[in-house]
């Protein structure tokens, strides 16, 4: 499990979706992640009573301040002995920090990662790199996507969170006569937020209009509320016949849920299910196409400039991990490692503890209090998920957090529905 320091948080566990993150590498201990809630002011230094206390003799007792207002972060040096540095520049006074900024406190390196902002819809760029296809399972998957492209069938893409469902949907679009048209991605979880629902009929109509001549991608369609399901069905009935599109819009939907089971449980409309499910494409998890991992790692390193290499044992650790968060988890792990690596080589210790494995993670001891907090949080999340039939949007509302935060926590605790009515311990 990744070691997350929450000592800086005054109001309980924050939503990771709203929190900034600090990747802290003190050199003498395993790298750790510190969550910073909106509105926080962090005192950083080696004094034990600070919000971010460092085991670094070159840091002053109270070295610098970080302020996060929910949108941006500023860094203030407190006239420290050895200075606070951004690259070769010593910080004087207060300066803003950009997303991905690296600064040094004594011998400690800290990387700032600001949260992504959710939106109800976005349009994909016109071009994208070709998908990585090494494993036979992946080759077969994208061969099916190319064969479906020229048809007008509505497609339902199913797979675990982070497995690459959007990449498959894009491949279907690029193989179709609509390849030069837009791909409009609708975030169905945000669309179902209670505050937005009164306007959703108009929103859905606008999304269809924006996607004219291209593809409307309904991301995580299983998260739609009953009201939004009815409005989407009406829009589809007005624009389509059966499972074939008669307007200029191709409909592709993605979900991590078993929609057939959701229909049986009464949580998803059967008539909408058959509108969306002209054909189903199942995306295998990354652990079932492990031969893709080396090529994916190489692609991701190239995206970071191509100057870093993998040190001894790193490839073996990446190959051995089960990747419950799939390609998304792999990307996050590589991004963290790139930020922490020095000298052009990614070492095993730069990988998140959860990826390195229990034996490596044990080198960064977790306090008994942290373990009890984690176990309590896990049980509360399981209760909320089971009470809502594992509907992430509803469970997130019960918990008072965003759906993205819930997904993060589910991946952290390895939570997913169990077959045959089994329950998590």
C-alpha positions in Angstrom: 0.0 0.0 0.0 1.3 3.4 -0.9 2.4 5.4 2.2 0.3 8.5 2.4 1.1 11.1 5.1 -2.0 12.9 6.3 -0.5 14.8 9.2 -1.1 18.1 7.4 -4.8 17.7 7.3 -7.0 19.4 9.9 -10.4 18.2 8.9 -10.1 14.4 8.4 -9.3 12.6 5.2 -9.6 14.9 2.2 -10.9 14.0 -1.2 -7.9 13.2 -3.4 -9.8 14.7 -6.3 -9.7 18.1 -4.6 -6.3 17.7 -2.9 -2.9 18.7 -4.3 -0.2 16.1 -3.8 3.4 16.4 -2.8 5.9 13.7 -3.8 8.5 13.9 -1.0 11.9 12.2 -1.4 14.2 12.7 1.6 16.8 10.3 0.3 17.2 8.3 3.5 13.7 6.9 3.5 11.1 5.6 1.0 9.5 8.4 -1.1 6.1 9.3 0.3 3.0 11.1 -0.9 1.5 13.9 1.1 -2.1 15.1 0.4 -2.8 18.8 0.8 -6.4 19.8 1.3 -7.8 23.0 -0.2 -7.3 25.9 2.3 -4.3 24.3 3.9 -1.1 26.1 5.0 1.8 23.7 5.5 4.9 24.5 7.6 7.8 22.5 6.2 11.0 21.7 8.1 12.6 19.3 10.5 10.7 20.3 13.6 8.5 17.3 14.7 5.4 19.4 15.3 5.1 20.8 11.7 2.5 19.8 9.2 5.3 18.4 6.9 8.1 17.3 9.2 11.3 16.2 7.3 14.0 13.8 8.4 16.6 16.0 6.8 19.5 17.6 8.9 20.0 20.2 6.1 16.5 21.6 6.5 15.9 24.4 9.0 13.5 23.7 11.9 10.8 25.8 10.1 12.1 26.0 6.6 9.3 27.2 4.3 5.5 27.5 3.9 3.2 26.1 1.3 -0.3 27.6 0.8 -3.0 25.8 -1.3 -6.3 27.7 -2.0 -7.9 24.9 -4.0 -6.7 26.4 -7.3 -3.0 27.3 -6.9 0.0 26.8 -4.6 2.5 29.3 -3.4 5.9 28.7 -1.7 7.4 31.0 0.8 11.0 30.6 2.2 11.3 31.5 5.9 14.9 32.8 5.7 16.2 29.2 6.0 19.9 28.5 6.4 20.4 26.5 3.3 17.6 28.0 1.2 14.6 26.7 -0.7 15.5 26.1 -4.4 13.6 25.8 -7.6 16.2 24.4 -10.1 19.3 26.7 -9.8 17.2 29.6 -8.4 17.0 30.3 -4.7 13.5 31.3 -3.5 13.2 34.8 -2.0 9.8 35.8 -0.5 6.7 34.1 -1.9 6.5 32.5 -5.4 3.8 30.6 -7.2 4.3 27.0 -8.1 3.3 25.4 -11.4 1.8 21.9 -11.6 4.7 19.5 -11.7 7.2 22.0 -10.1 10.1 20.5 -8.3 11.7 22.3 -5.4 14.4 21.4 -2.9 14.3 21.9 0.9 17.8 21.0 2.2 18.5 17.6 0.7 14.8 16.8 0.2 13.2 17.0 -3.3 9.5 17.8 -3.4 7.2 17.6 -6.5 3.9 19.4 -6.7 1.0 17.7 -8.5 -2.3 19.7 -8.7 -5.6 17.8 -9.1 -7.4 17.4 -12.4 -10.6 19.3 -12.9 -13.6 17.3 -13.8 -15.9 18.6 -16.6 -19.2 17.2 -17.9 -17.9 17.0 -21.4 -14.7 17.4 -23.5 -13.6 16.9 -27.1 -10.7 14.7 -27.8 -7.8 16.0 -29.9 -8.1 15.2 -33.6 -5.0 13.0 -33.6 -3.4 10.6 -31.1 -0.5 8.1 -31.0 -1.3 4.6 -32.3 -2.3 2.3 -29.5 0.4 -0.1 -28.1 -0.3 -3.5 -29.5 2.1 -6.2 -28.5 0.2 -8.8 -26.5 -2.0 -11.1 -28.7 -5.1 -10.1 -26.6 -4.5 -6.4 -27.4 -4.0 -7.1 -31.1 -7.3 -9.1 -31.2 -9.0 -6.3 -29.3 -8.0 -3.5 -31.7 -8.7 -5.8 -34.7 -12.3 -6.0 -33.5 -12.4 -2.2 -33.0 -11.2 -1.6 -36.6 -13.8 -4.0 -38.0 -16.6 -2.3 -36.0 -15.5 1.2 -37.2 -17.2 1.2 -40.7 -20.6 0.1 -39.2 -23.2 2.3 -37.6 -23.8 0.0 -34.7 -23.9 1.5 -31.2 -21.0 0.0 -29.2 -20.7 -0.8 -25.5 -17.1 -0.9 -24.3 -16.7 -2.8 -21.0 -13.6 -3.0 -18.8 -12.0 -2.3 -15.5 -11.3 1.3 -14.5 -8.1 2.6 -16.2 -7.9 -0.3 -18.7 -8.1 1.9 -21.8 -11.7 1.9 -22.8 -11.4 5.4 -24.2 -8.5 4.4 -26.4 -10.6 1.5 -27.8 -13.5 3.9 -28.5 -11.1 6.3 -30.3 -9.9 3.4 -32.4 -13.5 2.6 -33.4 -14.0 6.3 -34.4 -10.8 6.5 -36.4 -11.7 3.4 -38.4 -15.1 4.8 -39.3 -16.3 7.2 -42.1 -16.6 9.8 -39.3 -12.9 9.8 -38.6 -12.5 13.4 -39.6 -15.4 14.4 -37.2 -15.2 15.2 -33.5 -15.2 12.8 -30.6 -17.2 14.4 -27.7 -16.7 12.6 -24.4 -19.5 13.0 -21.9 -18.6 12.3 -18.3 -21.8 10.6 -17.2 -20.8 10.7 -13.5 -20.6 14.5 -13.5 -23.7 14.6 -15.7 -25.6 12.8 -12.9 -24.6 15.2 -10.1 -27.8 16.4 -8.4 -26.9 20.0 -8.9 -26.7 19.5 -12.7 -29.7 17.2 -13.3 -32.3 19.9 -13.9 -30.4 21.1 -17.0 -29.4 17.7 -18.3 -32.0 17.4 -21.1 -30.6 20.5 -22.7 -27.0 19.4 -22.1 -27.6 16.1 -23.7 -29.1 17.8 -26.8 -26.1 20.1 -27.0 -23.7 17.2 -26.8 -25.4 15.5 -29.8 -25.2 18.7 -31.7 -21.5 19.2 -30.9 -20.8 15.6 -32.0 -22.5 16.0 -35.3 -20.5 14.2 -38.0 -18.5 12.3 -35.4 -18.8 10.2 -32.3 -20.5 10.8 -29.0 -18.7 8.8 -26.3 -20.7 8.3 -23.1 -18.0 7.6 -20.5 -19.1 5.4 -17.6 -22.7 5.3 -18.7 -23.6 3.0 -15.8 -23.2 6.0 -13.5 -26.2 7.8 -14.9 -29.1 8.4 -12.5 -32.6 7.2 -13.4 -33.6 10.7 -14.4 -30.6 11.1 -16.7 -31.1 7.6 -18.2 -34.6 8.6 -19.2 -33.4 11.8 -20.8 -30.6 10.0 -22.7 -33.1 7.4 -23.9 -35.4 10.1 -25.3 -32.5 11.7 -27.1 -31.5 8.4 -28.6 -35.0 7.6 -29.7 -35.3 10.9 -31.4 -32.1 10.4 -33.3 -31.7 6.6 -33.9 -33.6 3.6 -35.0 -32.8 0.3 -33.3 -29.1 0.0 -32.7 -28.2 1.9 -35.9 -27.6 5.7 -36.1 -29.7 7.6 -38.6 -28.3 11.0 -37.6 -24.7 12.1 -38.2 -23.7 10.9 -34.7 -22.2 7.5 -33.8 -22.8 6.5 -30.1 -20.2 4.6 -28.2 -20.6 4.0 -24.4 -18.1 2.8 -21.9 -18.6 1.2 -18.4 -16.7 -0.6 -15.8 -20.0 -2.2 -14.5 -21.7 -5.3 -15.7 -24.7 -3.5 -17.2 -26.7 -6.7 -17.8 -26.5 -7.3 -14.0 -27.4 -3.6 -13.4 -30.5 -4.2 -15.6 -31.4 -7.3 -13.6 -31.1 -5.4 -10.4 -33.3 -2.6 -11.6 -30.5 0.0 -11.5 -30.3 0.5 -15.3 -33.1 0.8 -17.8 -33.4 -2.3 -20.0 -34.6 -0.2 -23.0 -31.6 2.1 -22.8 -29.3 -0.9 -22.4 -30.5 -2.4 -25.7 -30.1 1.0 -27.4 -26.5 1.2 -26.3 -25.6 -2.4 -26.7 -25.6 -2.9 -30.5 -22.4 -4.9 -29.9 -20.2 -5.3 -26.8 -16.4 -5.0 -26.7 -14.7 -6.4 -23.6 -11.3 -4.7 -22.8 -9.0 -7.1 -20.9 -7.2 -5.7 -17.8 -3.5 -5.0 -18.1 -2.6 -8.1 -16.1 -4.2 -10.2 -18.8 -2.1 -8.5 -21.5 1.2 -8.2 -19.7 3.3 -8.4 -22.8 2.2 -4.8 -23.5 3.8 -3.5 -20.3 7.4 -2.9 -21.6 6.1 -1.1 -24.7 3.8 1.0 -22.6 6.6 1.9 -20.3 8.8 2.9 -23.2 6.0 5.0 -24.7 5.4 6.8 -21.3 9.1 7.5 -20.9 9.2 9.1 -24.4 6.3 11.3 -23.4 8.5 12.5 -20.5 11.3 13.5 -22.9 12.9 10.1 -23.5 16.0 11.0 -21.4 15.3 8.5 -18.5 16.1 4.8 -18.4 15.1 2.0 -16.1 17.6 0.9 -13.5 18.4 -2.7 -12.4 15.3 -4.6 -11.3 12.7 -2.0 -12.3 11.4 -3.9 -15.3 11.0 -7.1 -13.2 9.1 -5.2 -10.5 6.8 -3.6 -13.1 6.2 -7.0 -14.7 5.4 -8.7 -11.4 2.8 -6.1 -10.2 -0.9 -7.0 -10.7 -1.9 -3.4 -11.7 -5.4 -3.2 -10.2 -5.6 0.3 -11.6 -4.5 -0.9 -15.0 -2.8 1.4 -17.5 -3.8 4.5 -15.5 -2.0 3.1 -12.4 1.0 2.3 -14.6 1.1 5.9 -15.9 0.7 7.4 -12.4 3.5 5.1 -11.1 5.9 6.2 -14.0 5.0 9.9 -13.6 5.9 9.7 -9.9 9.1 7.8 -10.6 10.1 10.3 -13.3 9.5 13.2 -10.9 11.6 11.6 -8.1 14.4 10.1 -10.3 17.8 11.9 -10.4 20.8 11.2 -12.7 18.6 10.0 -15.6 17.9 6.5 -14.1 14.6 5.3 -12.5 15.4 3.0 -9.6 13.2 0.6 -7.8 12.9 2.9 -4.8 11.4 5.6 -7.0 8.4 3.4 -7.7 5.3 3.7 -5.4 5.5 1.3 -2.4 2.3 -0.5 -3.7 4.1 -1.2 -6.9 7.3 -2.3 -5.3 5.5 -4.9 -3.2 4.9 -5.5 0.5 8.6 -6.3 1.2 9.8 -3.0 -0.2 6.9 -1.1 1.3 7.8 -2.4 4.7 10.9 -0.3 4.6 8.7 2.8 5.2 6.8 1.8 8.4 3.2 2.9 8.7 2.1 4.0 12.1 -0.6 1.9 14.0 -2.8 5.0 13.9 -2.5 5.2 10.1 -3.3 1.5 9.7 -6.4 1.9 11.9 -7.5 4.9 9.9 -7.0 3.0 6.6 -9.0 0.0 7.8 -11.8 2.2 9.1 -12.0 4.1 5.8 -11.9 0.8 3.8 -14.9 -0.6 5.8 -16.9 2.6 5.4 -16.3 2.6 1.6 -17.3 -1.1 1.4 -20.5 -0.4 3.3 -21.4 2.6 1.0 -20.7 0.6 -2.1 -22.6 -2.5 -1.1 -25.6 -0.4 0.0 -25.8 1.2 -3.4 -25.2 -1.9 -5.5 -21.6 -0.8 -6.2 -22.8 2.3 -8.1 -19.9 4.6 -7.7 -21.8 7.9 -8.2 -24.3 7.0 -5.6 -21.7 5.6 -3.2 -19.7 8.8 -3.6 -22.7 10.9 -2.7 -23.3 8.8 0.4 -19.7 9.3 1.4 -19.7 13.0 0.6 -16.8 12.8 -1.8 -16.4 13.0 -5.6 -16.6 9.9 -7.8 -13.0 10.4 -8.9 -11.9 10.4 -5.2 -13.9 7.2 -4.6 -12.2 5.5 -7.6 -8.8 6.5 -6.2 -9.7 5.0 -2.9 -11.1 1.8 -4.5 -7.9 1.3 -6.4 -5.9 2.0 -3.3 -7.7 -0.7 -1.3 -8.2 -3.1 -4.2 -12.0 -3.0 -4.0 -14.2 -4.3 -6.7 -17.5 -6.3 -6.8 -17.2 -10.0 -5.9 -19.0 -12.7 -7.8 -22.0 -14.7 -6.7 -23.0 -12.4 -3.9 -19.8 -12.7 -2.0 -18.9 -9.8 0.4 -15.7 -8.1 1.3 -14.3 -8.9 4.7 
